């Protein structure tokens, strides 16, 4: 039964997004709900099993995985402001591409 519901929501989610994409409040609410649901699933179901299997180090890696991208992004934005380059926002559709000359 839960597999059937999961597949139903997997199919319905893109359709709901397309129907409600002009309503920013609904999309923000859906984003918040999904964030809380996924975090709750990881904290309540996944992490306890990993701690039993791999030990307490798993919590450290989970915290780094959760907060690491935010810290790196803020550091990158701060660096861009300090050197005077314009930062780009991936949420607006801009993509940051790092290249190295050879």
Secondary structure, 3 states (H helix, E strand, C coil): CHHHHHHHHHHHHHHHHHHHCCCHHHHHHHHHHHHHHHHHHHHHHHHHHHHHHHCCHHHHHHHHHHHHHHHHHHHHHHHHHHHCCCCCCHHHCCCCCCCCCC
